[in-house]
Amino acid sequence: KFEEEGWRTKKDGSKFWANVVISAIYNSDNKLTGFSKVTRDLTEQKKLQNELQESEERSRLLIASVKDYAIFLLTPEGKIASWNEGAKRIKGYEAQEIIGCHFSRFYPPDAVASQYPDFELLKALEKGRFEDEGWRVRKDNSQFWANVVITPIYNEQRQHIGFTKVTRDLSDKVRNEELMRKNAELHKINT
């Protein structure tokens, strides 16, 4: 038996994607008497498969190219499964040094000790999403003020397969608000 898929040509010269199965036929004396060939036209399935792959590739490229947001996937246990350019810029890690690590690495020690990262995942599962602002930790151990959104993801069978995590660095916004508050206090004192 031999099986393959590939392009074939119809009588009119048009091409189609085919699944071909060739089987040897033997007589009662176990002597080869010929072959049977079954060809199935899989053009529509191939077209849909290609469209899906192209769509997935566009989505992957879109997420990978975002630089202002850290966008990555977590396993159901909270381990990092993907990494985009924004995550590298904001958090300081290259993909190969962080994928497979638990995302609690981005939290201050007191948050890790209180199991806050696990609490976030639990709340995301319960409510369908979890959003928070708080201090997070970069590779160099510096801290930044972050807005975080965690969303559970499910496959077609509604089985939980992980989480998306989007982090935005709000440090500049917090610094500006603090400066404005201090300036307002100084203005009050001076008047």
VMD Tcl script that draws the C-alpha trace (Angstrom):
set ca {
  {0.00 0.00 0.00}
  {1.21 3.49 -0.84}
  {-0.48 6.77 0.15}
  {0.37 10.40 -0.52}
  {-1.14 13.83 -1.04}
  {-0.21 16.26 -3.77}
  {-1.33 18.21 -6.81}
  {-2.89 16.28 -9.67}
  {-4.18 17.36 -13.07}
  {-7.73 16.82 -14.34}
  {-8.60 16.01 -17.97}
  {-9.38 19.71 -18.61}
  {-5.90 20.69 -17.39}
  {-7.02 22.18 -14.07}
  {-5.15 21.22 -10.90}
  {-6.60 19.72 -7.73}
  {-5.17 18.60 -4.38}
  {-5.52 14.83 -4.12}
  {-5.17 12.08 -1.61}
  {-4.00 8.99 -3.51}
  {-3.95 5.44 -2.19}
  {-2.41 2.68 -4.32}
  {-2.87 -0.89 -3.11}
  {-1.40 -4.09 -4.50}
  {-3.92 -6.76 -5.50}
  {-3.00 -10.43 -5.13}
  {-4.81 -13.56 -6.32}
  {-5.49 -16.66 -4.21}
  {-1.99 -17.96 -5.04}
  {-0.54 -14.75 -3.58}
  {0.57 -13.63 -7.04}
  {0.47 -9.92 -7.83}
  {-2.29 -9.34 -10.39}
  {-2.36 -5.53 -10.40}
  {-3.00 -2.41 -8.40}
  {-6.01 -0.41 -7.31}
  {-5.81 3.33 -7.15}
  {-8.23 5.53 -5.21}
  {-7.97 9.28 -5.66}
  {-9.94 11.69 -3.51}
  {-10.24 15.40 -4.33}
  {-9.21 17.30 -1.19}
  {-8.95 20.73 -2.83}
  {-11.54 22.36 -0.56}
  {-10.00 20.90 2.60}
  {-6.53 22.00 1.44}
  {-7.84 25.50 0.70}
  {-9.42 25.76 4.16}
  {-6.28 24.39 5.80}
  {-4.12 26.95 3.96}
  {-6.49 29.79 4.90}
  {-6.38 28.71 8.54}
  {-2.57 28.52 8.49}
  {-2.35 31.97 6.88}
  {-4.75 33.40 9.46}
  {-2.76 31.84 12.32}
  {0.46 33.20 10.84}
  {-1.01 36.72 10.53}
  {-2.18 36.54 14.16}
  {1.22 35.30 15.28}
  {2.99 38.08 13.38}
  {0.59 40.70 14.72}
  {1.19 39.66 18.33}
  {4.92 39.21 17.81}
  {5.30 42.73 16.38}
  {3.48 44.57 19.21}
  {6.11 46.47 21.19}
  {4.04 48.53 23.67}
  {2.40 45.52 25.36}
  {3.82 42.29 26.70}
  {1.56 39.64 25.18}
  {2.21 36.01 25.96}
  {0.56 32.68 26.63}
  {0.64 30.74 29.87}
  {0.04 27.03 30.33}
  {-2.81 26.07 32.70}
  {-0.14 25.81 35.43}
  {1.13 29.35 34.78}
  {4.29 28.57 32.82}
  {5.22 30.91 29.98}
  {4.50 29.31 26.59}
  {5.09 32.21 24.16}
  {6.79 35.61 24.16}
  {6.42 38.71 22.00}
  {8.69 41.69 21.26}
  {6.79 43.86 23.75}
  {7.38 41.33 26.52}
  {11.09 41.38 25.72}
  {11.16 45.20 25.75}
  {9.12 45.61 28.94}
  {10.43 42.69 31.00}
  {13.97 42.36 29.62}
  {14.04 38.62 28.89}
  {14.80 36.93 25.59}
  {12.21 34.29 24.67}
  {14.63 31.36 25.07}
  {15.52 32.35 28.64}
  {11.96 32.79 29.93}
  {9.73 30.30 28.06}
  {8.99 27.39 30.39}
  {9.41 29.47 33.56}
  {6.50 30.24 35.89}
  {5.09 33.75 35.42}
  {5.45 34.46 39.16}
  {9.00 35.48 38.24}
  {7.55 38.90 37.33}
  {6.14 39.57 40.82}
  {7.79 41.08 43.91}
  {8.80 38.55 46.58}
  {5.91 39.45 48.92}
  {3.36 38.80 46.13}
  {4.96 35.44 45.35}
  {5.04 34.50 49.06}
  {1.31 35.24 49.34}
  {0.66 33.18 46.16}
  {-0.85 36.20 44.42}
  {0.04 34.98 40.89}
  {-1.93 31.75 41.51}
  {-4.81 33.84 42.90}
  {-4.86 35.82 39.63}
  {-5.16 32.63 37.56}
  {-7.91 31.30 39.80}
  {-9.88 34.55 39.54}
  {-9.42 34.61 35.74}
  {-10.92 31.10 35.58}
  {-13.81 32.02 37.90}
  {-14.72 35.35 36.27}
  {-13.57 34.84 32.65}
  {-10.82 37.46 33.03}
  {-8.71 39.15 35.68}
  {-7.42 42.72 35.58}
  {-5.09 44.37 38.05}
  {-2.53 47.13 38.50}
  {0.51 46.72 40.66}
  {4.27 46.43 40.88}
  {5.99 43.91 38.64}
  {9.66 42.91 38.34}
  {11.96 43.07 35.30}
  {14.90 40.78 34.58}
  {17.29 43.32 36.15}
  {15.09 43.28 39.33}
  {13.89 46.84 38.78}
  {10.20 47.31 39.41}
  {7.57 48.95 37.22}
  {3.90 49.77 37.65}
  {1.85 47.50 35.39}
  {-1.67 47.01 34.18}
  {-2.27 43.27 33.74}
  {-5.12 41.41 32.03}
  {-5.28 37.62 32.24}
  {-7.86 35.68 30.21}
  {-8.38 31.91 30.20}
  {-8.39 30.22 26.81}
  {-10.29 27.08 25.83}
  {-10.11 24.70 22.88}
  {-13.09 23.70 20.71}
  {-14.08 21.04 23.26}
  {-14.23 23.76 25.97}
  {-11.20 22.30 27.73}
  {-9.04 24.89 29.50}
  {-5.69 25.00 27.70}
  {-4.04 28.05 29.24}
  {-4.20 31.83 29.58}
  {-3.37 34.94 27.62}
  {-1.55 37.58 29.62}
  {-1.26 41.18 28.49}
  {0.93 43.55 30.51}
  {1.30 47.28 29.95}
  {4.00 49.36 31.62}
  {2.26 52.33 33.28}
  {5.35 53.65 35.08}
  {5.42 56.93 33.12}
  {1.75 57.54 33.84}
  {2.26 56.93 37.57}
  {5.33 59.22 37.64}
  {3.43 61.96 35.81}
  {0.47 61.70 38.20}
  {2.86 61.88 41.16}
  {4.56 64.97 39.70}
  {1.21 66.63 39.10}
  {0.15 65.86 42.67}
  {3.39 67.31 44.07}
  {3.09 70.39 41.84}
  {-0.49 70.91 43.02}
  {0.66 70.63 46.66}
  {3.50 73.13 46.04}
  {1.07 75.49 44.33}
  {-1.27 75.24 47.34}
  {1.61 76.00 49.74}
  {2.79 78.98 47.67}
  {-0.68 80.57 47.41}
}
mol new
graphics top color blue
foreach p $ca { graphics top sphere $p radius 0.5 }
foreach p [lrange $ca 0 end-1] q [lrange $ca 1 end] { graphics top cylinder $p $q radius 0.2 }
display resetview
